[in-house]
Amino acid sequence: MEARLKLVSVGGTFDALHIGHHALLLEAFNVADRVIIGLTSDEFARAMHKDHHVDCYEKRLRELKQFLSENGLLERAEIIPLDDPYGPTIDSEEMEGIVVSEETEWRAEEINQLRTKRGLKPLLIFCIKMVLAEDGKPVSSTRIRRQEVDRFGRLIG
């Protein structure tokens, strides 16, 4: 068994929980014993002005917990509401890493700059590739809401 980190974070809206989210979450639990999952609050999700409907926090939380439970990971997770892009990542001394996708790697870099300014060690950044749908484009909640692909990246229609 390779040495794992004690605590990492991962964050997102996790709307229309899909295969890309699964990969991101599974990687977080692969690299650490415990994972803090920041789930964007309804207010923060609205402030992001997504061009599609986003399920309410409670529904997204239910789907997230169900996925974690089905994979035996719920007891290793702490799910917290996120009201900003950083959550506890910028001031936690016990956090060791952050798991992001290619499209949000820039945010992890920004977090590390803020941590360094505060005298904290930068987080190890684990960046996963976007999971591609059958058409070779990334699976996303937006594409699912537009009914281009399903939650597993299969083309619709």
Contacts in CASP RR format, 6 or more apart in sequence:
PFRMAT RR
TARGET T0000
AUTHOR 0000-0000-0000
METHOD contacts of the structure
MODEL  1
MEARLKLVSVGGTFDALHIGHHALLLEAFNVADRVIIGLTSDEFARAMHK
DHHVDCYEKRLRELKQFLSENGLLERAEIIPLDDPYGPTIDSEEMEGIVV
SEETEWRAEEINQLRTKRGLKPLLIFCIKMVLAEDGKPVSSTRIRRQEVD
RFGRLIG
4 31 0 8 1.000
4 32 0 8 1.000
4 33 0 8 1.000
5 31 0 8 1.000
5 32 0 8 1.000
5 33 0 8 1.000
5 96 0 8 1.000
5 97 0 8 1.000
5 124 0 8 1.000
6 32 0 8 1.000
6 33 0 8 1.000
6 34 0 8 1.000
6 94 0 8 1.000
6 96 0 8 1.000
7 32 0 8 1.000
7 33 0 8 1.000
7 34 0 8 1.000
7 35 0 8 1.000
7 36 0 8 1.000
7 92 0 8 1.000
7 94 0 8 1.000
7 95 0 8 1.000
7 96 0 8 1.000
7 97 0 8 1.000
8 28 0 8 1.000
8 31 0 8 1.000
8 32 0 8 1.000
8 34 0 8 1.000
8 35 0 8 1.000
8 36 0 8 1.000
8 95 0 8 1.000
8 96 0 8 1.000
8 97 0 8 1.000
8 98 0 8 1.000
8 99 0 8 1.000
8 123 0 8 1.000
8 124 0 8 1.000
8 126 0 8 1.000
9 28 0 8 1.000
9 35 0 8 1.000
9 36 0 8 1.000
9 37 0 8 1.000
9 38 0 8 1.000
9 87 0 8 1.000
9 88 0 8 1.000
9 89 0 8 1.000
9 92 0 8 1.000
9 95 0 8 1.000
9 97 0 8 1.000
9 98 0 8 1.000
9 99 0 8 1.000
9 123 0 8 1.000
10 24 0 8 1.000
10 25 0 8 1.000
10 28 0 8 1.000
10 35 0 8 1.000
10 36 0 8 1.000
10 37 0 8 1.000
10 38 0 8 1.000
10 98 0 8 1.000
10 99 0 8 1.000
10 100 0 8 1.000
11 37 0 8 1.000
11 38 0 8 1.000
11 39 0 8 1.000
11 40 0 8 1.000
11 82 0 8 1.000
12 38 0 8 1.000
12 39 0 8 1.000
12 40 0 8 1.000
12 82 0 8 1.000
13 39 0 8 1.000
13 40 0 8 1.000
13 45 0 8 1.000
13 48 0 8 1.000
13 50 0 8 1.000
13 54 0 8 1.000
13 60 0 8 1.000
13 141 0 8 1.000
14 21 0 8 1.000
14 39 0 8 1.000
14 40 0 8 1.000
14 60 0 8 1.000
14 63 0 8 1.000
14 64 0 8 1.000
15 45 0 8 1.000
15 50 0 8 1.000
15 54 0 8 1.000
15 55 0 8 1.000
15 60 0 8 1.000
15 141 0 8 1.000
15 145 0 8 1.000
16 55 0 8 1.000
16 141 0 8 1.000
16 144 0 8 1.000
16 145 0 8 1.000
16 151 0 8 1.000
17 60 0 8 1.000
17 63 0 8 1.000
17 64 0 8 1.000
17 67 0 8 1.000
17 151 0 8 1.000
18 131 0 8 1.000
18 139 0 8 1.000
18 140 0 8 1.000
18 141 0 8 1.000
18 144 0 8 1.000
18 151 0 8 1.000
18 152 0 8 1.000
18 153 0 8 1.000
19 131 0 8 1.000
19 139 0 8 1.000
19 151 0 8 1.000
19 152 0 8 1.000
19 153 0 8 1.000
20 101 0 8 1.000
20 130 0 8 1.000
20 131 0 8 1.000
20 139 0 8 1.000
21 67 0 8 1.000
22 67 0 8 1.000
23 128 0 8 1.000
23 131 0 8 1.000
24 99 0 8 1.000
24 100 0 8 1.000
24 101 0 8 1.000
24 128 0 8 1.000
25 35 0 8 1.000
25 37 0 8 1.000
25 67 0 8 1.000
25 68 0 8 1.000
25 73 0 8 1.000
26 71 0 8 1.000
27 99 0 8 1.000
27 126 0 8 1.000
27 128 0 8 1.000
28 35 0 8 1.000
28 37 0 8 1.000
28 99 0 8 1.000
28 126 0 8 1.000
29 35 0 8 1.000
29 71 0 8 1.000
29 73 0 8 1.000
29 76 0 8 1.000
29 77 0 8 1.000
31 97 0 8 1.000
31 99 0 8 1.000
31 126 0 8 1.000
32 96 0 8 1.000
32 97 0 8 1.000
33 76 0 8 1.000
34 76 0 8 1.000
34 77 0 8 1.000
34 78 0 8 1.000
35 73 0 8 1.000
35 76 0 8 1.000
35 77 0 8 1.000
35 78 0 8 1.000
35 99 0 8 1.000
36 77 0 8 1.000
36 78 0 8 1.000
36 80 0 8 1.000
36 88 0 8 1.000
36 92 0 8 1.000
36 95 0 8 1.000
37 64 0 8 1.000
37 77 0 8 1.000
37 78 0 8 1.000
37 79 0 8 1.000
37 80 0 8 1.000
38 79 0 8 1.000
38 80 0 8 1.000
38 81 0 8 1.000
38 82 0 8 1.000
38 87 0 8 1.000
39 57 0 8 1.000
39 60 0 8 1.000
39 61 0 8 1.000
39 64 0 8 1.000
39 79 0 8 1.000
39 80 0 8 1.000
39 81 0 8 1.000
39 82 0 8 1.000
40 48 0 8 1.000
40 57 0 8 1.000
40 81 0 8 1.000
40 82 0 8 1.000
41 57 0 8 1.000
41 81 0 8 1.000
41 82 0 8 1.000
41 83 0 8 1.000
42 56 0 8 1.000
42 57 0 8 1.000
43 83 0 8 1.000
44 82 0 8 1.000
44 83 0 8 1.000
44 84 0 8 1.000
45 54 0 8 1.000
45 57 0 8 1.000
46 54 0 8 1.000
50 141 0 8 1.000
50 142 0 8 1.000
51 142 0 8 1.000
52 141 0 8 1.000
52 142 0 8 1.000
52 145 0 8 1.000
52 146 0 8 1.000
53 145 0 8 1.000
54 60 0 8 1.000
54 141 0 8 1.000
55 63 0 8 1.000
57 81 0 8 1.000
61 79 0 8 1.000
64 79 0 8 1.000
65 74 0 8 1.000
65 79 0 8 1.000
68 74 0 8 1.000
68 77 0 8 1.000
80 87 0 8 1.000
80 88 0 8 1.000
85 107 0 8 1.000
85 110 0 8 1.000
86 111 0 8 1.000
86 114 0 8 1.000
88 95 0 8 1.000
89 95 0 8 1.000
89 98 0 8 1.000
89 111 0 8 1.000
89 115 0 8 1.000
89 123 0 8 1.000
90 111 0 8 1.000
90 114 0 8 1.000
90 115 0 8 1.000
90 118 0 8 1.000
90 120 0 8 1.000
91 115 0 8 1.000
91 118 0 8 1.000
91 120 0 8 1.000
92 120 0 8 1.000
93 120 0 8 1.000
95 123 0 8 1.000
96 123 0 8 1.000
96 124 0 8 1.000
97 123 0 8 1.000
97 124 0 8 1.000
97 125 0 8 1.000
97 126 0 8 1.000
98 108 0 8 1.000
98 111 0 8 1.000
98 123 0 8 1.000
98 124 0 8 1.000
98 125 0 8 1.000
98 126 0 8 1.000
99 126 0 8 1.000
99 127 0 8 1.000
99 128 0 8 1.000
100 107 0 8 1.000
100 108 0 8 1.000
100 125 0 8 1.000
100 126 0 8 1.000
100 127 0 8 1.000
100 128 0 8 1.000
101 127 0 8 1.000
101 128 0 8 1.000
101 129 0 8 1.000
101 130 0 8 1.000
102 127 0 8 1.000
102 128 0 8 1.000
102 129 0 8 1.000
102 130 0 8 1.000
103 130 0 8 1.000
103 138 0 8 1.000
105 125 0 8 1.000
105 127 0 8 1.000
108 123 0 8 1.000
108 125 0 8 1.000
108 127 0 8 1.000
109 125 0 8 1.000
111 123 0 8 1.000
112 122 0 8 1.000
112 123 0 8 1.000
112 125 0 8 1.000
115 121 0 8 1.000
115 122 0 8 1.000
115 123 0 8 1.000
116 122 0 8 1.000
130 138 0 8 1.000
130 139 0 8 1.000
131 138 0 8 1.000
131 139 0 8 1.000
131 153 0 8 1.000
132 138 0 8 1.000
132 139 0 8 1.000
132 153 0 8 1.000
133 139 0 8 1.000
133 143 0 8 1.000
133 148 0 8 1.000
133 149 0 8 1.000
133 153 0 8 1.000
133 154 0 8 1.000
133 155 0 8 1.000
134 149 0 8 1.000
134 153 0 8 1.000
134 154 0 8 1.000
134 155 0 8 1.000
135 149 0 8 1.000
135 155 0 8 1.000
137 143 0 8 1.000
139 149 0 8 1.000
139 151 0 8 1.000
139 152 0 8 1.000
139 153 0 8 1.000
143 149 0 8 1.000
144 150 0 8 1.000
144 151 0 8 1.000
147 156 0 8 1.000
148 155 0 8 1.000
148 156 0 8 1.000
149 155 0 8 1.000
149 156 0 8 1.000
150 156 0 8 1.000
END
